[in-house]
Amino acid sequence: MATQPVCPKCHGSGWIIIERSSVSGAEPCECRSQGRAGRLEARAQIPSLYRNASFENFNITSADLRTSVLAVKKYADDFPSETRPGLLLMGEPGTGKTHLAVAVLRRIIEKGFEALFCDYQNLLDRIRSGYDEASNSADKEAYRVALDSEVLLLDDLGAHRVTDWVEDTVTAIVTHRCNNRKPLIATTNLPDPDAGSITVQRSALDKPEYRRTLADHIGDRARSRLFEMCTVVRIHHTEDYRVRKARAF
């Protein structure tokens, strides 16, 4: 069986003995940081479908989409940002929002930050499944993860049946992260008029149809805090890439 090579500087201890002004001490060996990004990425719980997502392998199909990608990439390059610690990606299904969000997450991990991918609906289901009506408490582990992860990616924000409990829980998570300047990356298919989305469409009978917005699904308070803390990027509509791939077979 092959063995891992031992660092010639610290001989596997992780520390180097130094002498300064006749005083002995120890400092971390550089080998301790080698492979850290790989370990952080393994702990980030990125779904296997997106594990290799990057800016380099994202398919840009229009000039508008290129502009959106450049804005997302700038957020990743400038991370961390004190004024806008979060990123909100908005757009129709199949426009590549999750791919881009994971590309950002992986770039942030390369910088040495701990990060976690969470599916929005799954996270809320985990919190609610442990809810105890007698004590009025929920799954504290899942809830604390959402509050305290160094960088949190919430995929498909708003994809859950709207209830007062959902609105209160989402507001608490977003508010906590906003107040404590904890980076939050989120994706959503839901429209918002302030992001340039169309919220009223004409039906086949030429009657106006109102599309439920982000605020309708997570509440006005959470939506307001998101826009306060996040760089908002609308991923311009292109053909659903999942449909395009299916037609190739």
C-alpha positions in Angstrom: 0.0 0.0 0.0 1.3 3.4 -0.9 2.1 5.8 1.9 1.8 9.5 2.0 5.1 11.3 1.7 6.4 12.9 4.9 7.2 16.6 4.7 11.0 17.1 4.8 10.6 20.4 6.7 8.6 19.3 9.7 8.9 15.5 9.3 5.2 15.1 9.6 4.7 17.1 12.8 3.1 20.1 11.1 5.3 22.5 13.0 8.8 23.9 12.4 11.1 24.8 15.2 12.6 28.2 14.8 15.3 30.2 16.7 15.1 33.9 17.0 17.3 36.0 19.3 18.3 32.8 21.2 14.7 32.0 21.9 13.2 28.8 20.5 9.7 28.6 19.2 7.4 26.9 16.7 5.4 28.0 13.7 3.0 26.1 11.4 4.6 24.4 8.5 3.3 25.4 5.0 2.4 21.7 4.4 -0.6 22.2 6.8 -2.3 24.4 4.2 -1.6 22.0 1.3 -4.8 20.3 0.3 -6.9 22.5 2.5 -9.1 23.7 -0.4 -9.8 20.1 -1.4 -10.8 19.2 2.2 -13.1 22.3 2.4 -14.7 21.4 -0.9 -15.4 17.9 0.3 -17.1 19.2 3.4 -19.2 21.7 1.4 -21.8 19.1 0.4 -21.9 20.2 -3.2 -24.2 17.8 -5.2 -22.4 15.5 -7.5 -24.2 17.0 -10.5 -22.4 20.3 -9.9 -19.2 19.1 -8.3 -17.1 20.2 -11.3 -19.0 23.4 -12.0 -16.8 26.3 -12.9 -16.7 29.6 -14.8 -14.6 27.9 -17.4 -17.1 25.2 -18.3 -20.2 27.4 -18.2 -21.8 27.7 -21.7 -22.4 31.3 -22.6 -25.0 31.6 -25.4 -25.6 35.4 -25.6 -24.1 38.8 -25.0 -26.5 39.5 -22.2 -25.6 36.2 -20.5 -21.9 37.1 -20.8 -22.6 40.3 -19.0 -24.4 38.5 -16.2 -21.5 35.9 -15.9 -18.9 38.7 -15.7 -20.9 40.3 -12.8 -21.0 37.0 -11.0 -17.3 36.4 -11.6 -16.5 39.9 -10.2 -18.3 39.0 -7.0 -16.2 35.9 -6.7 -12.9 37.7 -7.5 -13.7 40.6 -5.0 -14.8 38.2 -2.2 -15.0 39.0 0.6 -17.0 42.3 0.4 -17.9 44.1 3.6 -20.6 46.3 1.9 -22.3 43.5 -0.2 -21.3 40.2 1.4 -24.1 38.2 -0.4 -25.0 37.3 -4.0 -28.5 36.7 -5.3 -28.9 35.1 -8.7 -32.3 35.5 -10.3 -33.7 34.0 -13.5 -35.9 31.5 -15.2 -35.4 27.7 -14.7 -32.6 26.2 -16.7 -30.5 29.4 -17.1 -27.5 28.0 -15.2 -28.0 29.8 -11.9 -26.9 26.8 -9.7 -23.9 26.1 -11.9 -22.8 29.8 -11.5 -23.5 29.8 -7.8 -21.4 26.6 -7.3 -18.6 28.1 -9.4 -18.6 31.1 -7.0 -18.6 28.8 -4.0 -15.7 26.8 -5.3 -13.7 30.0 -6.0 -14.4 31.2 -2.5 -13.3 27.8 -1.1 -10.0 28.1 -3.0 -9.4 31.3 -1.0 -9.6 29.3 2.2 -13.2 30.0 3.4 -15.5 27.3 4.7 -18.7 27.0 2.7 -21.8 24.9 2.6 -24.3 24.1 -0.2 -28.0 23.7 1.0 -31.1 23.0 -1.0 -33.6 25.5 0.3 -36.6 23.1 0.5 -34.5 20.3 2.0 -33.1 22.7 4.6 -36.6 23.9 5.7 -37.9 20.3 5.7 -35.0 19.3 8.0 -35.7 22.2 10.4 -39.5 21.5 10.4 -39.2 17.7 10.7 -37.6 18.2 14.1 -40.2 20.7 15.3 -41.5 20.1 18.7 -44.8 21.7 19.4 -44.6 21.2 23.1 -41.3 23.2 23.4 -41.9 25.3 20.3 -38.4 24.4 19.0 -37.0 22.9 15.8 -34.0 20.9 14.5 -31.4 23.1 16.2 -28.5 21.6 14.3 -29.9 22.4 10.8 -31.0 25.8 12.0 -27.6 26.7 13.5 -25.9 25.6 10.3 -28.0 28.0 8.3 -27.3 30.8 10.7 -23.6 30.2 11.4 -21.9 28.7 8.3 -19.1 30.9 7.2 -20.5 31.0 3.7 -23.9 29.6 2.9 -25.4 28.8 -0.5 -29.2 28.5 -0.6 -30.3 26.9 -3.9 -33.8 27.5 -5.2 -34.8 30.1 -2.7 -38.6 30.3 -2.3 -39.3 26.8 -3.6 -41.5 25.8 -0.7 -45.2 26.0 0.2 -45.7 29.4 1.8 -46.7 29.4 5.4 -46.2 31.8 8.3 -43.7 29.4 9.8 -41.7 29.4 6.5 -41.7 33.2 6.3 -40.6 33.6 9.9 -37.8 31.0 9.6 -36.4 32.4 6.3 -36.6 36.0 7.7 -34.7 34.9 10.9 -31.9 33.2 8.8 -31.5 36.1 6.3 -31.7 38.7 9.0 -29.1 37.0 11.2 -26.7 36.6 8.3 -27.3 40.2 7.2 -26.8 41.7 10.6 -23.6 39.6 11.2 -22.2 40.2 7.6 -22.1 36.5 7.0 -22.0 35.8 3.2 -25.2 34.3 1.7 -25.3 33.1 -1.9 -28.8 32.4 -3.2 -30.5 31.3 -6.4 -34.2 31.7 -7.2 -36.6 31.2 -10.1 -39.0 33.7 -8.7 -39.4 37.1 -10.3 -38.9 40.5 -8.7 -39.8 43.8 -10.4 -36.8 45.5 -8.9 -34.5 43.0 -10.7 -36.2 43.7 -14.0 -38.4 40.6 -14.0 -41.8 40.5 -15.7 -44.4 39.9 -13.1 -47.6 40.3 -15.2 -48.1 38.3 -18.3 -50.9 38.0 -20.8 -52.8 34.7 -20.9 -54.0 32.9 -24.0 -57.3 34.8 -23.5 -55.4 38.1 -23.4 -56.1 38.5 -19.7 -53.4 39.7 -17.3 -51.9 37.0 -15.1 -50.0 37.9 -12.0 -46.8 35.8 -11.4 -46.0 35.2 -7.7 -42.9 37.1 -6.8 -40.0 36.4 -4.4 -41.6 38.6 -1.8 -44.8 36.5 -2.1 -42.8 33.4 -1.2 -40.4 34.5 1.5 -42.0 37.7 2.8 -41.3 41.4 2.4 -38.9 41.5 5.3 -36.6 38.7 4.1 -36.7 40.1 0.6 -35.7 43.5 1.8 -32.8 42.2 3.8 -31.6 40.1 0.8 -31.5 43.2 -1.4 -29.7 45.1 1.3 -26.9 42.6 1.7 -26.6 41.0 -1.8 -25.2 41.9 -5.2 -28.3 41.1 -7.3 -27.6 39.6 -10.7 -30.4 38.6 -13.1 -29.4 35.7 -15.4 -30.9 36.7 -18.7 -33.4 34.2 -20.2 -32.0 31.7 -22.6 -33.4 28.4 -23.7 -33.7 26.0 -20.8 -30.3 24.1 -21.1 -31.9 20.9 -19.8 -34.4 20.9 -22.7 -31.6 21.7 -25.1 -29.5 18.8 -23.8 -32.4 16.4 -24.1 -33.0 17.3 -27.7 -29.4 16.3 -28.5 -30.2 12.6 -27.9 
